[in-house]
Amino acid sequence: MERSEALEIVKAHLTEHRYIHTIGVMETAIELAKENNISTKKAEIAAIFHDYAKFRPKSEMKKIIMDQKMDPRLLHFNSELWHAPVGAYLVEKEVGIKDRDILNAIKYHTSGYEKMTLLDKIIYLADYIEPGRHFPGVEEVREMSSVDFDKALIMAVKNTIGFLLRKNQPVFPDTFVFYNSLLLMEK
């Protein structure tokens, strides 16, 4: 699928603000893919579709999670997590993308998981550091990403967990496992 076609498809499902974010994630993912010697095309497509289901009604996402027998733990955590696995499912069913690498990168871009591939990690980090993001700590992670990808990823996950803890929100267990796996891999 060509970039222009993918962007046209996804634009219909996003607000203007989220579409601009998506462009930033796409550009960032392509750069990270180049720096890490992996397919820029897969990174581009995964980035374009990463928020495909972001604005679907919660009731629709909940029904898909239950009907498709997705991880039932998702329903006990913030619904902000839902658009990633639901998005991967809908991208396959509605758009026809079958590439497991791309679909998994979409599926895990909010929670992470223990055995993330390099593409998965690139989409996770690109979503966090794209140029339109402005929040405490993002600039440090952005700068680190061009020096040490793995350290930048650890910083991003740590910041995300810290943000949730400060807001007294539960942290999805896979996110903790992802963080621990990154630290253990580094040692």
Secondary structure as a PSIPRED ss2 file (coil, helix, strand):
# PSIPRED VFORMAT (PSIPRED V4.0)

   1 M C   1.000  0.000  0.000
   2 E C   1.000  0.000  0.000
   3 R H   0.000  1.000  0.000
   4 S H   0.000  1.000  0.000
   5 E H   0.000  1.000  0.000
   6 A H   0.000  1.000  0.000
   7 L H   0.000  1.000  0.000
   8 E H   0.000  1.000  0.000
   9 I H   0.000  1.000  0.000
  10 V H   0.000  1.000  0.000
  11 K H   0.000  1.000  0.000
  12 A C   1.000  0.000  0.000
  13 H C   1.000  0.000  0.000
  14 L C   1.000  0.000  0.000
  15 T C   1.000  0.000  0.000
  16 E H   0.000  1.000  0.000
  17 H H   0.000  1.000  0.000
  18 R H   0.000  1.000  0.000
  19 Y H   0.000  1.000  0.000
  20 I H   0.000  1.000  0.000
  21 H H   0.000  1.000  0.000
  22 T H   0.000  1.000  0.000
  23 I H   0.000  1.000  0.000
  24 G H   0.000  1.000  0.000
  25 V H   0.000  1.000  0.000
  26 M H   0.000  1.000  0.000
  27 E H   0.000  1.000  0.000
  28 T H   0.000  1.000  0.000
  29 A H   0.000  1.000  0.000
  30 I H   0.000  1.000  0.000
  31 E H   0.000  1.000  0.000
  32 L H   0.000  1.000  0.000
  33 A H   0.000  1.000  0.000
  34 K H   0.000  1.000  0.000
  35 E H   0.000  1.000  0.000
  36 N C   1.000  0.000  0.000
  37 N C   1.000  0.000  0.000
  38 I C   1.000  0.000  0.000
  39 S C   1.000  0.000  0.000
  40 T H   0.000  1.000  0.000
  41 K H   0.000  1.000  0.000
  42 K H   0.000  1.000  0.000
  43 A H   0.000  1.000  0.000
  44 E H   0.000  1.000  0.000
  45 I H   0.000  1.000  0.000
  46 A H   0.000  1.000  0.000
  47 A H   0.000  1.000  0.000
  48 I H   0.000  1.000  0.000
  49 F H   0.000  1.000  0.000
  50 H C   1.000  0.000  0.000
  51 D C   1.000  0.000  0.000
  52 Y C   1.000  0.000  0.000
  53 A C   1.000  0.000  0.000
  54 K C   1.000  0.000  0.000
  55 F C   1.000  0.000  0.000
  56 R C   1.000  0.000  0.000
  57 P C   1.000  0.000  0.000
  58 K H   0.000  1.000  0.000
  59 S H   0.000  1.000  0.000
  60 E H   0.000  1.000  0.000
  61 M H   0.000  1.000  0.000
  62 K H   0.000  1.000  0.000
  63 K H   0.000  1.000  0.000
  64 I H   0.000  1.000  0.000
  65 I H   0.000  1.000  0.000
  66 M H   0.000  1.000  0.000
  67 D H   0.000  1.000  0.000
  68 Q C   1.000  0.000  0.000
  69 K C   1.000  0.000  0.000
  70 M C   1.000  0.000  0.000
  71 D C   1.000  0.000  0.000
  72 P H   0.000  1.000  0.000
  73 R H   0.000  1.000  0.000
  74 L H   0.000  1.000  0.000
  75 L H   0.000  1.000  0.000
  76 H H   0.000  1.000  0.000
  77 F C   1.000  0.000  0.000
  78 N C   1.000  0.000  0.000
  79 S H   0.000  1.000  0.000
  80 E H   0.000  1.000  0.000
  81 L H   0.000  1.000  0.000
  82 W C   1.000  0.000  0.000
  83 H H   0.000  1.000  0.000
  84 A H   0.000  1.000  0.000
  85 P H   0.000  1.000  0.000
  86 V H   0.000  1.000  0.000
  87 G H   0.000  1.000  0.000
  88 A H   0.000  1.000  0.000
  89 Y H   0.000  1.000  0.000
  90 L H   0.000  1.000  0.000
  91 V H   0.000  1.000  0.000
  92 E H   0.000  1.000  0.000
  93 K H   0.000  1.000  0.000
  94 E H   0.000  1.000  0.000
  95 V H   0.000  1.000  0.000
  96 G C   1.000  0.000  0.000
  97 I C   1.000  0.000  0.000
  98 K C   1.000  0.000  0.000
  99 D C   1.000  0.000  0.000
 100 R H   0.000  1.000  0.000
 101 D H   0.000  1.000  0.000
 102 I H   0.000  1.000  0.000
 103 L H   0.000  1.000  0.000
 104 N H   0.000  1.000  0.000
 105 A H   0.000  1.000  0.000
 106 I H   0.000  1.000  0.000
 107 K H   0.000  1.000  0.000
 108 Y C   1.000  0.000  0.000
 109 H C   1.000  0.000  0.000
 110 T C   1.000  0.000  0.000
 111 S C   1.000  0.000  0.000
 112 G C   1.000  0.000  0.000
 113 Y C   1.000  0.000  0.000
 114 E C   1.000  0.000  0.000
 115 K C   1.000  0.000  0.000
 116 M C   1.000  0.000  0.000
 117 T C   1.000  0.000  0.000
 118 L H   0.000  1.000  0.000
 119 L H   0.000  1.000  0.000
 120 D H   0.000  1.000  0.000
 121 K H   0.000  1.000  0.000
 122 I H   0.000  1.000  0.000
 123 I H   0.000  1.000  0.000
 124 Y H   0.000  1.000  0.000
 125 L H   0.000  1.000  0.000
 126 A H   0.000  1.000  0.000
 127 D H   0.000  1.000  0.000
 128 Y H   0.000  1.000  0.000
 129 I H   0.000  1.000  0.000
 130 E C   1.000  0.000  0.000
 131 P C   1.000  0.000  0.000
 132 G C   1.000  0.000  0.000
 133 R C   1.000  0.000  0.000
 134 H C   1.000  0.000  0.000
 135 F C   1.000  0.000  0.000
 136 P C   1.000  0.000  0.000
 137 G C   1.000  0.000  0.000
 138 V H   0.000  1.000  0.000
 139 E H   0.000  1.000  0.000
 140 E H   0.000  1.000  0.000
 141 V H   0.000  1.000  0.000
 142 R H   0.000  1.000  0.000
 143 E H   0.000  1.000  0.000
 144 M H   0.000  1.000  0.000
 145 S H   0.000  1.000  0.000
 146 S C   1.000  0.000  0.000
 147 V C   1.000  0.000  0.000
 148 D C   1.000  0.000  0.000
 149 F H   0.000  1.000  0.000
 150 D H   0.000  1.000  0.000
 151 K H   0.000  1.000  0.000
 152 A H   0.000  1.000  0.000
 153 L H   0.000  1.000  0.000
 154 I H   0.000  1.000  0.000
 155 M H   0.000  1.000  0.000
 156 A H   0.000  1.000  0.000
 157 V H   0.000  1.000  0.000
 158 K H   0.000  1.000  0.000
 159 N H   0.000  1.000  0.000
 160 T H   0.000  1.000  0.000
 161 I H   0.000  1.000  0.000
 162 G H   0.000  1.000  0.000
 163 F H   0.000  1.000  0.000
 164 L H   0.000  1.000  0.000
 165 L H   0.000  1.000  0.000
 166 R H   0.000  1.000  0.000
 167 K C   1.000  0.000  0.000
 168 N C   1.000  0.000  0.000
 169 Q C   1.000  0.000  0.000
 170 P C   1.000  0.000  0.000
 171 V C   1.000  0.000  0.000
 172 F C   1.000  0.000  0.000
 173 P H   0.000  1.000  0.000
 174 D H   0.000  1.000  0.000
 175 T H   0.000  1.000  0.000
 176 F H   0.000  1.000  0.000
 177 V H   0.000  1.000  0.000
 178 F H   0.000  1.000  0.000
 179 Y H   0.000  1.000  0.000
 180 N H   0.000  1.000  0.000
 181 S H   0.000  1.000  0.000
 182 L H   0.000  1.000  0.000
 183 L H   0.000  1.000  0.000
 184 L H   0.000  1.000  0.000
 185 M H   0.000  1.000  0.000
 186 E H   0.000  1.000  0.000
 187 K C   1.000  0.000  0.000
